Amino acid sequence: MKVNTIKRHFREGFKNIFRNGWMTVAAVGAVTVTLILVAAFLALMLNLNEMAKNIEDDVEINALIEITADEDEIVALGDQIEQISGVESVAFSSNDEELDKLIESMGEAGESWQLFEQDNPLNHVYIVRAENPADTAPIAEEIQTFDNVHDVNYGQDVVQRLFEFNKYARTIGLVLIVGLIFTATFLISNTIKLTIMARSKEIGIMKLVGATNNFIRWPFFIEGMLLGILGSLLPIAIVLGGYSYISNSIAKSLSLPFVELLPFNPFAWQLSLLIMGIGALIGVWGSVMSVRKFLKV
């Protein structure tokens, strides 16, 4: 495509934006309303996904070693655990280290456990992490079958429910976002269709004098892309403004260890480009769906 032709297409696309007046406002408004919801859901889902990932990454298996196991048996057990497929790391924690952790975690109430420092009743522990958190359960079950393993603990019920919740939350979020994008595409498609209907005679004349389909449709594609980008600006400003307020005020005041939002920068740039890209695609696809029938002359 020649440079002059490209300039002509962009010039016509820009002209159509201003020429159509209220139709442009309606199209931009349709995209804006839908993209506000899309942007809000994306921000929520990306942060929930990050929180879920952090929680999943913190899941670890505590393999309690039999008190009667000697040093050689403990080393052999560690080697056996390391050979399990899907194991990322294996760390040994002595019963003295476990007692210190217990005392520290209980605060003032943990002082009573200091009485057991001379006669420690706790087990030595192997702390095991899986490469894929979803493999935690099968790895734990395999470790349970080994000799000199007293018990295996990884918060079975909680972990299983967490994985299921994360799976359903991601699926539901994705379905909602896709549904909203299709809704926005439908709205902008119908709005652009009205502007094209008003120019159907002009399109027919261009076809009769030999204009190709691509020559006719490109200005409409550019018009749709510009409508989508214009419609994405307000949603970006609203969602990022709200996100900045939440990350600077509410999240910090809660001070919950598992509530850690993605840092504003580079998240703001990533979300902005993503929403702007979605807006442009919605606009272009809406134009494709609208202009297609009018090219059959």
Contacts in CASP RR format, 6 or more apart in sequence:
PFRMAT RR
TARGET T0000
AUTHOR 0000-0000-0000
METHOD contacts of the structure
MODEL  1
MKVNTIKRHFREGFKNIFRNGWMTVAAVGAVTVTLILVAAFLALMLNLNE
MAKNIEDDVEINALIEITADEDEIVALGDQIEQISGVESVAFSSNDEELD
KLIESMGEAGESWQLFEQDNPLNHVYIVRAENPADTAPIAEEIQTFDNVH
DVNYGQDVVQRLFEFNKYARTIGLVLIVGLIFTATFLISNTIKLTIMARS
KEIGIMKLVGATNNFIRWPFFIEGMLLGILGSLLPIAIVLGGYSYISNSI
AKSLSLPFVELLPFNPFAWQLSLLIMGIGALIGVWGSVMSVRKFLKV
5 215 0 8 1.000
9 218 0 8 1.000
9 219 0 8 1.000
9 222 0 8 1.000
10 222 0 8 1.000
12 219 0 8 1.000
12 222 0 8 1.000
13 219 0 8 1.000
13 220 0 8 1.000
13 222 0 8 1.000
13 223 0 8 1.000
13 226 0 8 1.000
14 222 0 8 1.000
14 226 0 8 1.000
16 195 0 8 1.000
16 219 0 8 1.000
16 220 0 8 1.000
16 223 0 8 1.000
17 24 0 8 1.000
17 223 0 8 1.000
17 226 0 8 1.000
17 227 0 8 1.000
17 230 0 8 1.000
18 24 0 8 1.000
20 195 0 8 1.000
23 191 0 8 1.000
23 194 0 8 1.000
23 195 0 8 1.000
24 227 0 8 1.000
26 191 0 8 1.000
27 187 0 8 1.000
27 188 0 8 1.000
27 191 0 8 1.000
27 192 0 8 1.000
27 224 0 8 1.000
27 227 0 8 1.000
27 228 0 8 1.000
28 227 0 8 1.000
28 228 0 8 1.000
28 230 0 8 1.000
28 231 0 8 1.000
29 231 0 8 1.000
30 184 0 8 1.000
30 187 0 8 1.000
30 188 0 8 1.000
30 191 0 8 1.000
31 184 0 8 1.000
31 187 0 8 1.000
31 188 0 8 1.000
31 227 0 8 1.000
31 228 0 8 1.000
31 230 0 8 1.000
31 231 0 8 1.000
31 232 0 8 1.000
31 279 0 8 1.000
31 282 0 8 1.000
31 283 0 8 1.000
32 231 0 8 1.000
32 232 0 8 1.000
32 234 0 8 1.000
32 235 0 8 1.000
34 180 0 8 1.000
34 181 0 8 1.000
34 183 0 8 1.000
34 184 0 8 1.000
34 187 0 8 1.000
35 184 0 8 1.000
35 231 0 8 1.000
35 232 0 8 1.000
35 235 0 8 1.000
35 275 0 8 1.000
35 278 0 8 1.000
35 279 0 8 1.000
35 282 0 8 1.000
36 234 0 8 1.000
36 235 0 8 1.000
36 238 0 8 1.000
36 239 0 8 1.000
37 180 0 8 1.000
38 177 0 8 1.000
38 180 0 8 1.000
38 181 0 8 1.000
38 184 0 8 1.000
38 235 0 8 1.000
38 275 0 8 1.000
38 278 0 8 1.000
39 235 0 8 1.000
39 236 0 8 1.000
39 238 0 8 1.000
39 239 0 8 1.000
39 271 0 8 1.000
39 275 0 8 1.000
40 239 0 8 1.000
41 173 0 8 1.000
41 176 0 8 1.000
41 177 0 8 1.000
41 180 0 8 1.000
42 177 0 8 1.000
42 271 0 8 1.000
42 274 0 8 1.000
42 275 0 8 1.000
43 239 0 8 1.000
43 243 0 8 1.000
43 271 0 8 1.000
45 169 0 8 1.000
45 170 0 8 1.000
45 173 0 8 1.000
45 174 0 8 1.000
45 177 0 8 1.000
46 262 0 8 1.000
46 267 0 8 1.000
46 271 0 8 1.000
47 261 0 8 1.000
47 262 0 8 1.000
48 169 0 8 1.000
49 166 0 8 1.000
49 170 0 8 1.000
50 260 0 8 1.000
50 261 0 8 1.000
50 262 0 8 1.000
51 258 0 8 1.000
51 259 0 8 1.000
51 260 0 8 1.000
52 162 0 8 1.000
52 166 0 8 1.000
52 169 0 8 1.000
52 170 0 8 1.000
54 258 0 8 1.000
54 260 0 8 1.000
55 162 0 8 1.000
55 258 0 8 1.000
56 133 0 8 1.000
56 162 0 8 1.000
56 163 0 8 1.000
56 166 0 8 1.000
57 133 0 8 1.000
59 129 0 8 1.000
59 130 0 8 1.000
59 133 0 8 1.000
59 136 0 8 1.000
59 154 0 8 1.000
59 159 0 8 1.000
59 162 0 8 1.000
60 127 0 8 1.000
60 128 0 8 1.000
60 129 0 8 1.000
60 154 0 8 1.000
61 127 0 8 1.000
61 128 0 8 1.000
61 129 0 8 1.000
61 130 0 8 1.000
61 136 0 8 1.000
61 139 0 8 1.000
61 140 0 8 1.000
61 143 0 8 1.000
61 152 0 8 1.000
61 153 0 8 1.000
61 154 0 8 1.000
62 125 0 8 1.000
62 126 0 8 1.000
62 127 0 8 1.000
62 128 0 8 1.000
62 152 0 8 1.000
62 153 0 8 1.000
62 154 0 8 1.000
63 77 0 8 1.000
63 81 0 8 1.000
63 125 0 8 1.000
63 126 0 8 1.000
63 127 0 8 1.000
63 128 0 8 1.000
63 140 0 8 1.000
63 143 0 8 1.000
63 149 0 8 1.000
63 152 0 8 1.000
64 123 0 8 1.000
64 124 0 8 1.000
64 125 0 8 1.000
64 149 0 8 1.000
64 150 0 8 1.000
64 151 0 8 1.000
64 152 0 8 1.000
64 153 0 8 1.000
65 74 0 8 1.000
65 77 0 8 1.000
65 123 0 8 1.000
65 124 0 8 1.000
65 125 0 8 1.000
65 126 0 8 1.000
65 148 0 8 1.000
65 149 0 8 1.000
65 150 0 8 1.000
66 123 0 8 1.000
66 148 0 8 1.000
66 149 0 8 1.000
66 150 0 8 1.000
67 123 0 8 1.000
67 150 0 8 1.000
68 148 0 8 1.000
69 77 0 8 1.000
69 124 0 8 1.000
69 148 0 8 1.000
73 147 0 8 1.000
73 148 0 8 1.000
74 92 0 8 1.000
74 124 0 8 1.000
74 148 0 8 1.000
77 126 0 8 1.000
77 146 0 8 1.000
77 147 0 8 1.000
77 148 0 8 1.000
77 149 0 8 1.000
78 90 0 8 1.000
78 92 0 8 1.000
78 126 0 8 1.000
80 146 0 8 1.000
81 87 0 8 1.000
81 90 0 8 1.000
81 126 0 8 1.000
81 128 0 8 1.000
81 143 0 8 1.000
81 146 0 8 1.000
82 90 0 8 1.000
84 139 0 8 1.000
84 142 0 8 1.000
84 143 0 8 1.000
86 130 0 8 1.000
86 131 0 8 1.000
86 132 0 8 1.000
86 135 0 8 1.000
86 139 0 8 1.000
87 128 0 8 1.000
87 129 0 8 1.000
87 130 0 8 1.000
87 131 0 8 1.000
87 139 0 8 1.000
88 129 0 8 1.000
88 130 0 8 1.000
88 131 0 8 1.000
89 128 0 8 1.000
89 129 0 8 1.000
90 126 0 8 1.000
90 127 0 8 1.000
90 128 0 8 1.000
91 126 0 8 1.000
91 127 0 8 1.000
91 128 0 8 1.000
92 124 0 8 1.000
92 125 0 8 1.000
92 126 0 8 1.000
92 127 0 8 1.000
93 101 0 8 1.000
93 124 0 8 1.000
93 125 0 8 1.000
93 126 0 8 1.000
93 127 0 8 1.000
94 124 0 8 1.000
95 120 0 8 1.000
95 122 0 8 1.000
95 123 0 8 1.000
95 124 0 8 1.000
95 125 0 8 1.000
96 117 0 8 1.000
96 120 0 8 1.000
98 122 0 8 1.000
98 123 0 8 1.000
98 124 0 8 1.000
98 125 0 8 1.000
99 113 0 8 1.000
99 116 0 8 1.000
99 117 0 8 1.000
99 120 0 8 1.000
99 122 0 8 1.000
102 110 0 8 1.000
102 113 0 8 1.000
102 122 0 8 1.000
103 110 0 8 1.000
103 111 0 8 1.000
103 113 0 8 1.000
103 114 0 8 1.000
106 113 0 8 1.000
116 122 0 8 1.000
123 150 0 8 1.000
128 139 0 8 1.000
128 140 0 8 1.000
128 143 0 8 1.000
130 136 0 8 1.000
130 139 0 8 1.000
133 163 0 8 1.000
134 163 0 8 1.000
136 154 0 8 1.000
136 159 0 8 1.000
137 154 0 8 1.000
137 156 0 8 1.000
137 159 0 8 1.000
137 160 0 8 1.000
140 152 0 8 1.000
140 154 0 8 1.000
140 156 0 8 1.000
141 152 0 8 1.000
143 149 0 8 1.000
143 152 0 8 1.000
144 151 0 8 1.000
144 152 0 8 1.000
181 278 0 8 1.000
181 282 0 8 1.000
184 279 0 8 1.000
184 282 0 8 1.000
185 282 0 8 1.000
185 283 0 8 1.000
185 285 0 8 1.000
185 286 0 8 1.000
185 289 0 8 1.000
188 224 0 8 1.000
188 227 0 8 1.000
188 228 0 8 1.000
188 282 0 8 1.000
188 283 0 8 1.000
188 286 0 8 1.000
189 285 0 8 1.000
189 286 0 8 1.000
189 287 0 8 1.000
189 289 0 8 1.000
189 290 0 8 1.000
190 290 0 8 1.000
192 220 0 8 1.000
192 223 0 8 1.000
192 224 0 8 1.000
192 227 0 8 1.000
192 283 0 8 1.000
192 286 0 8 1.000
192 287 0 8 1.000
192 290 0 8 1.000
192 291 0 8 1.000
193 290 0 8 1.000
195 223 0 8 1.000
196 203 0 8 1.000
196 220 0 8 1.000
196 290 0 8 1.000
196 291 0 8 1.000
196 294 0 8 1.000
197 294 0 8 1.000
200 294 0 8 1.000
203 216 0 8 1.000
203 294 0 8 1.000
203 295 0 8 1.000
203 297 0 8 1.000
204 294 0 8 1.000
204 297 0 8 1.000
206 215 0 8 1.000
206 216 0 8 1.000
207 216 0 8 1.000
207 295 0 8 1.000
207 297 0 8 1.000
208 297 0 8 1.000
213 295 0 8 1.000
216 291 0 8 1.000
216 295 0 8 1.000
217 287 0 8 1.000
217 288 0 8 1.000
217 291 0 8 1.000
217 295 0 8 1.000
220 287 0 8 1.000
220 290 0 8 1.000
220 291 0 8 1.000
221 284 0 8 1.000
221 287 0 8 1.000
221 288 0 8 1.000
223 287 0 8 1.000
224 283 0 8 1.000
224 284 0 8 1.000
224 286 0 8 1.000
224 287 0 8 1.000
225 280 0 8 1.000
225 283 0 8 1.000
225 284 0 8 1.000
225 287 0 8 1.000
227 283 0 8 1.000
228 279 0 8 1.000
228 280 0 8 1.000
228 282 0 8 1.000
228 283 0 8 1.000
229 276 0 8 1.000
229 277 0 8 1.000
229 279 0 8 1.000
229 280 0 8 1.000
231 279 0 8 1.000
232 275 0 8 1.000
232 276 0 8 1.000
232 277 0 8 1.000
232 278 0 8 1.000
232 279 0 8 1.000
232 280 0 8 1.000
235 275 0 8 1.000
236 271 0 8 1.000
236 272 0 8 1.000
236 275 0 8 1.000
236 276 0 8 1.000
239 271 0 8 1.000
239 275 0 8 1.000
240 264 0 8 1.000
240 268 0 8 1.000
240 271 0 8 1.000
240 272 0 8 1.000
243 261 0 8 1.000
243 264 0 8 1.000
243 267 0 8 1.000
243 268 0 8 1.000
243 271 0 8 1.000
244 264 0 8 1.000
244 268 0 8 1.000
246 261 0 8 1.000
247 261 0 8 1.000
247 263 0 8 1.000
247 264 0 8 1.000
251 259 0 8 1.000
251 260 0 8 1.000
251 261 0 8 1.000
END
